[in-house]
Each structure stands twice: as C-alpha cells, then as structure tokens.
Amino acid sequence: MSSRPPRRSREFVSSAILSILFCFVACVAATAAGAQERRDREPNSVYAARRAKLAAQIDSPIVLWGLTGREESSQTYIFEQEEDFYYLTGHNEEGAGLVILPTKPSSSDGSSGPREIFYLPAKNPLKEKWNGVRMSPADPGIEARTGFATVKHFAEMRAEVENLAKTYASYYTILPYEKELGGYPHEKEVVDWLQQAAPQVKLKDIRAQISALRMTKSPGEIAFLQRAIDLSLDAHFEAMRMMRPGLYEYQVGAKMVEVHQMGGSEAEGYAPIVGAGPNSTTLHYDRLSRKIEDGDIVVLDVGAQYAGYSSDITRTLPANGKFTPRQLEIYNIVLGAQNAALAALKPGMDMCQKGDKSVNKISHDYVNSHGKDLHGKSLGQYYIHGLGHNIGLNVHDPGEYCKPLEPGMVVTMEPGIYIPEENLGVRIEDDVLITDTGYKFLSERLPRDPAEIEKIMAEAAAHRAKDAERGNN
C-alpha cells in the first residue's frame, strides 16, 4: 500500500478515483445491458460481410427470426440463439428478426429504403427486473452496437413483409426439414407467420446458402474453436490424472465440466460422454451412472463450447492406468486408422464412404485389414460411424461429406471400434483445420500414444499415493 499522497496531488487523485469509478459503473452497465449476450463475439463487420455475401446470391428478400425464448420450458434452460441467425447477426437475445434485400434491386423494385433491417423487441422494464437488461430499438447507439444501420421494433416487421410482397413474388427463409410433420417448431412458426402475412408469396429455402458459408471458418471462428479445444484438452488432462477404479462416471464428467467453466466456457458443446466397461460401446452414452471398475476401458467424449463454438474431443483410457493386451491391440488399431487418414488429409480429399479421395474409406480399410474379433472376423463391422464431421457453432456443423475439403474447414478425425461382447469400445477423436497444403492439428497437445497416456496416469497415481501417505503421517 502506497503512502498518503502530498496535498498538491490529492485533488488530482480524487479526480482520478472518480474517473475510475465512473468507468467501473459504465462497464457494469454495459455488462448488464448485455445480460444475455455471449462473453465474446466477432466484430460487427464480420457479420455484416456474411450478410453481404448472402445478399449477393439472392433475387428476393430473406426473412428470418431468431429464437423467441419460448422454445424451451425447462427451468435449467439458458437461451442460446438459433445458429444461422447468430452466424449472420452475432445477436444472442430472444425475439429478434431480420430482413435482407438483394444487393442488386430488380427492375420492379422501386424501394429506396435500407437493404437490411434488424428488428428487436420493445423495451420491457418489468421483464428486465427478472431476466436482465435487453437491447431495444430505442437504445441510444443501437445501430453501432448491433452493426445495423436500421433497427426497428419487431412489431413493425409484419408491415414490412406485407409491403415487400407487393414487389417480390418470393421470399427466402429457412424451411423445415420434415415438412410432413411440421419440422423444427421454430422453423414451422416462421413459415406459418410468413404464409399469414404474405399468403401469395412463394417461400424458398436459404438454408443451403448459409450452410455453404458456415463450412469455411473465419479467423475469428478458428480462434474461438481453438479456445474451446484448449479448454477441452485441459479437461481431458485432468481426467487422465484423476481416473481410477472406484470413481463414478459422473465424477469424472463433473471435473471436466468444472475445468471448462473455470476457463470461460459458457456451456458444453454436447452432453458429456463418460462410458466405462460396457458403456464404452454406446456411442452417445450420457447417463454417467456406472461405478468404474478395475479392468474397465473408459471412453471420454467431452468437449467445451466457447463463444458459441464447440470442440469435439475423445480419448480412451484404461481405468487402472494400464491397458490390457487386448485393449492395447484394439487401441493401436484405432490409432493406426486415425494416423492413416491424417496422412492423406489435405484439400481435395473428402469424407465420402467410398472413392479414391475418401479419408473415411482409408480409415475403414485400415480397421478391416488389422486385427480380428473373437470369432476370427474382421473388425470393420464394429466401426459403425463415419470418420468425422465439421464443427463450429454446432458440434455437427453443416457440411457435405462428399464435398472436397477446402482450406478453412475444421473437421473431426474420430475412428472407433466398439465390440459389445467384449465390453470394449475405443474412440480417438481430434479436431483439425484444413490448410492450403494439408492440415493443422488443433488438438495435438493431448497425447494419443498409449504409453504416454499410461505414463501420465502412473505419475498421477504416484502423487495420490504420496499425498495419502502424508495424510496418514
């Protein structure tokens, strides 16, 4: 603590303290004003550029809603924006809408107004007392804050849609996948609303165009993914160190989630998977109720989310710190399949089931040509999923498996073998960025070599034994 300042500087110090307090209050106010916004996001210019790319591809308006906040009634629900809407706006509050007009007006388009309009709910002080401050069209500087030159009340959106229908014969929106059954409720709600507001207008699907943009990641997206991956790797290291017989699956999962959250993760990319023994052979096992036993193999598929972007990392550990000969045999086959696929990974390859350019086929061929089951049959029948998928705002981000890989895509490499009659499942999953000449291994920091995994687990066990001895003394 510094000594009391001389009289001549006290006035300056008092002024400085007042300034600091003002800045603090302003920061708190800004935080409160973004009560539902994500802790980190890309600059408004990035979202604007995405909208501009989309506008250049269309010949009629795009009309989208964000999620309303009514989609989930669970008390544990935390609002998370519809992914395509977030990708185009960076907005993570409920009840928003978006209209984008084509970049080049048609001859029949006499509109001289804005080419994109963002809609927000009106101010609701009563709701904000319970749920925190939300953005509204009346907020000072709302245009700069959202990155839209025109921000209006959501209640005005219908009139705009009705007016545009006088000029345009069709609208783009996101159409439901399952049209017969109504599809995802949010998508059906938007379609129903549009058909009421402009029944004469034909609706066309914009999903494919947005998905194509989402496949190639911006530098900001790659940075968010790397942050999510790094948090996941920290959690997997912690799991390696704590793993031992006698723990419950949920205890391991809880520790990994704690590491994520302490590092700034807002949520998991998916429900954590910690499957021991027979549960190791269930791909999306999420009950986490089994007590881990000596001799079990344990599959840990746990990935953090950061700023909305999800990692996807899996490691397979021996519960007691030492692989059995059979566990090691299967583990090394899975590792070999992953390495064979990685060796061929570069732009132009794909993840189709078949073909000369398929890294998926390379991994399956490796598994089929190495090792046998207990009946002497090849192991390919136990490799029951594809090699990988895109990741991004969704852990299974949009992507076409037979589309050639391009620089900027981020994909998983996750071969696996699951043999129920042996209670033996092994999956190794890593995240990679496709580059101009090959790939960048984003999760390389986490060991895959079984000997290195056993070493980390042995060192942790030795530390636990020493700590126990000190406690007894």
N, C-alpha and C positions, 0 to 999 in steps of 0.2 A: 504494500500500500504506500503510495507516494505521500510526501508530507503536504501540509496545507499550503496552497499557493500564496504568493505575496499579494498585498492589497491591490496593486495596479492591474493584476491579471484576473482578479476574481470576476469582474464584470464580463470579461471575455469567456471565462469558463462557464459562468451561469448561462450566457447566451448559447454556448456550445451544447450544454446539457439540455437546454430547451429544444435546440435543433435536433439533437439525438432522440429526445422523447417524441418529438413531432414525427420524425422518420419512423420510429418504432410503432407509433399509433397508426401511421399511414400503412405500414407493412401489415399490421394486424388487420386493418380494414380491408386491405387488398386480399389478404388470405381469406377473410370471412366472405368477401364478395365472390370468391371462387370456391365456395364451400364444397361444390360437387365436382369442380374441375380437377383434372389429373395434376399430379405434382409436377410433371414435366411434359412438355409437348414440343412440336416443331414450330418454327416461326410461321406467322400468318402467311408469309409469301409462299411457303411451300404448299400449303393447302390451296391457295389461290392458283398456283401453277397447275395443280392437278385438275382443278375445275376448268381452267382454260384449255387444257388438253382434251378434256371431255367435251367441252363446248364446240371445239373444232371438228368433232366427229359426228355431230348430230345435225338434223334438219328440222327439229321441232323441240319444244321445251322439255326439260327434265323436271319432274315434280317428285320430291322426296320428303318424307317425315323422318325425324329422329324418333327414338322410342319415347313413349309418353310418360313412363314411370308407373303405369298401371299394369304392366305385363307380368309382374310377379307380386304375389301377395304375402310371401313368407316374411316373417319378422327378421330373418337374417339377410334379407336381400339388400345388396348395395348396388345402386344404379351404375350401369355400365352401358354406354351408348352403342346403338346399332353400328356395326363395324364399317360398312360402306359410308354411312352418313358421317361417322367420325373421320374416316380417311379423307373426306372432301372438305370438312369444316374444322376439325380439331375441337369440336364443341362437345362437352360431356355433361350437359344438363338436359333435363327432360322437356318435352313439349315443343321442340323446335321444328321448323320447316325450311325448305329450300326450293327455290325455282331458279333454273339456269336456262337461258335462252341461247339459241345457236349463235356462234361467233359471227357468221355472215347472215344478216337478215334476208329472208326470201323477198321476192318481188311483191308478195301480198302482205308482207309485214310492215305496216306503217308505224310501228312503235318507235318512238324516240326516247323511251324511258330506259331504265337500267337493264343491263343484260343479265344480272343475277340479283336476287333478293333473298335476304335471310330473315326468317320470322322467329320471334321469341314470344313467350307468354307475357302477359301484362304483369306488372308488379303485384305481389300478393303478400303484404306485410304479415297477415295472420299466419299464413303457411310458413313464412320465413322464420317466425318465432320458434317453430318446432324443428324445421329442417335446414335452417341456414339461409343466408342471402343468396339470391339467384340473379343472374343477368336479366335485364329487361330492356325493351326498346327505348325507354325514357332515360336510361342511364347516361350521364354525360360521357362523351368519348366512346360510346358503344361501338361506333364504326371502326375506330382504330383498334379497339380491344378485340373485336371479333374478326377483323380483316375484311369486312364487307362494307362497301360504300353506301349501301342501302339496307337498313334494318327496320322492319315494321312489326306491328303486333300480329301475332299468329291469327287473330280473329279476322284480319284483312286478307288472309291467304286465299280463302274461297272466292272472294270477289275477283282477285287477280286471275285465278284459274278459270273462272267463268268468262272473264273478259278475253283471255288469250284464246279461248275456244272459238271466238268469232273469227280468228285469223288462222289458227292451226287446226288441221284435221286429225292430228295425232299427238299424243304425249308419250314421253318415256317415263317409266318408273321401274321399280323392282317388282316383277311379277312373282307370285308364289310358285314354289317348285311343284307342290301337289295340288293341281288345280281342281281335281275332282273332289278332294276332301277339304279344300279351302286353304291349305298351305299353312305356313307360319302365321299365327294370328295377327301379328303386326303388319305383315305384307298384305294380308287379306283386308285388314281395316283400311289401309291406304287405298287399295283398289276400289273397295266399296265406296269410300268417300269421293274418289275421283269420278266414279260412274254416276254418283248422285249429282255432283257439281257440274259435270260436263258429259251427260249421257251420250251425246252424239260423237264424242271423240274416241278414236281407236287408241288402245293402250299397247305400247311396245316395251319390250324388256331391255333395260340398260345394264343388267347385272354383268353380262359378259364383258362389256367395255370397261366397267370399273374393275372387274377381276383381272383383266389383262394389265391394267395399270398397277394393281397391287402386287403382281408377281415380281416385278423388279423393284428392289428396295432403294430408297434414297439414302444418302449418307447419314441423315438423322435417324432413320429407321434402323440402319445397321448398328448405329451406336446404342440405341435403345435395346436392340436384340443382344448385343454383346454384354450390356449391363445385366440383362435378365439371365443370360448364360453364366456370367461370372458369379452371380448370386447362387445359381443352381449348383455350380461346381463347389462353392464354399459349403453348401448344404450337404452335398454328396461326400465331401471330405469328412465332415462331421459325422455322417452316418457310418463311414468306414471305421472311424475311431471309436464309436460307441457300440458298434454291432457285437453282439454276443448272445449265446443261448440264455433264455430266461426273460429277455425283454419281450414285450408285445409289439406287434407290427405298428400299432398306433403310436407307441412311444417314439419309435424311430421317425415316423412321419411327422409327429409333432415337433421334434427337434429340428427337422429340416425346414418346416414352415417357419419356425422361430428365426432361423438363420435368414431366410428370405425377408421376413418382415423387419427384422433389425437392420437389414441392409437397404431398406427403402422400397421393397416390393409392396405393391398395393393389394395383390391377390396372387393366387396360384394360376398358372396357365390352364390347369385342369385338376380334377380331384387326384390327390397324391395316391400313387400305387406302391404299396409295400407288400409283396406277396412272398411268404415263406413256405417251403416244402410244397405241398400240393397246390397252394395258391400261386406258386411261381409259374404255373402253366395256364393261368387265366389271364388273358391279355389285359383287360381293363378292370382287374380286381380292385375294389375300392372299400371293402368293409373294414379291413385292417384290424381284425379281431383275434387273430391266432397268436398264441404264445410261441415264440421262436424256439425251436428245439435244436439240440446238438445234432449235427449232420445235415441240417437243412441247407438248401440253397435259397438265397433271398434276392428277388428281383425288385429293384428300386427305380421306378419311373416317376420322377418328381421334378417339376420344372417351375421356376418362378416366372412371374409376369412383371414387367417394368414399363411404366408409362403406356400400358395397354398392350405391349408386345410380349409374346410368350416364347420362352425357350422350351426345349423338349429333350431331356437328358435321361438316359438309363444306364445303370450299372448293375451287375450281378455279383453278389458276394457270398462267400461261404460263412455260415452263421458263426462257426467256431474259429474262423480265421485261417482255415486250411482246406483247400479243395480236395475232395476225394479223387482218386484216379479217374473215375467215370465222369464226375463233374468237370474235372480239368480237361478231359478229352472233348466233351461237348462244348465247353467254353472256348477252347482253342479253335474248334471248327467254326464257331460263330465269329470269332475274332478274325480268322482267316478269310471268311466270306466278306467281312467288312473291309479288310485291307485290300482284297482283290477288287472290290467295287471302287474304293478310293483311288487305287492305282490307275483306273480308267476314267476317273471323273474329270470332265472338262466341258467347255461349251460344245454344243452339238450332240452330246450324248443325251439319253433320255431315260425315263424310268418305266417304260412300257414293260409288259410281261414278256414280250418276245422281241427279237430283232437284233441285228449286229451292233446297234448303238445303245443297247439297253444295259445299264449298270445293274438294274434289278435282276436281269437274266444271269449276269455274271455271278452275282451273289448266290442265286438259286443253284446254278450249275456247280458252284464250289461246294455247297452243302450236300448236293446229291452225289458228288464224287468223293466225299470224305466221310468215313465212319458208317456204322450200321446201328440199327436198333437191336433189341434183344432177340429178334426173330430173323436177323440177318438181312433185313430190308434197308434200302437207302433212307436217309434222314430227310429227304426233301418233303415228304408228306407231313413232317412236323414243323415246317417253315410255312406258316399259314397266313402270312400277310406280305405286303409289298415291302420293298427296301426302304422307302422313305416318302416324304411329303414336304410341301412348302410350309414354312412357319412365318408368322407375322402378327397381325392384330388378332388372328385366331391361331391356335396351335395347329390346326389343319387349315392353313390359309388357302385361298383359291389357287388352283394350279392344274394343268393338264398333264397327266402322266406321260403321254406320248408326244408332248411338245418338247422340242430340243431345248436343253438347258442353255441359259444365257447368262452373261455376266450380270451380277447384281441380284440374282436369285439366292435365297437362303433356304436350304433344304436339310432334312434329317437323313442320316445313314444308320438304319436300325435293323440289321438282320436278327433273326431269333429262331431258336429251336425249342419246342415245347412237347415233352413226352409225358403224358399223364400217368401212364402205368409205372413210370419210374419216379414220379413226383419231382421231375427235373425240367425246369424251364430256364433258359438263358437268353437274355437280350442285351445287346450293347448298342447304345444309341448316342450319336454325336450330331452336332449342328455345324454345317459348313456353308461358306459363302462361295458361290461360283465366281471366278475371276476370269480375266481375259485369256489366261493360259492354262488354268486348272482350277484350283480351289484354295481357299484359306480355311484352315481347321480352327474354328472359333472356340471349340471346347477341348482343345488339345491338352490343356493344363491338367485335366483329370485323367489319372492313369487308366490304361486299358490292360496293360501287361499283367497277367495273373500273379507273377512273382512280386511285382511292385505292390500290388494290392495286398498280398499276404504280408509283405514287409510292413506296410503302414498299419495293418491290423495287429500285427505282433508287437510293434512298438507301443501302440496304444494300450494293449493288454498288459505290457510290462509296466507302463506308467500307472495303470489302475492298481496293479499288484503292489507297487511301491507306496502308493497313496494309502492303500488298505493297511499295509504294514505300519506306516507312520501313525495311522489312526489307532491301531491296536497298541502301539507303544505309548 
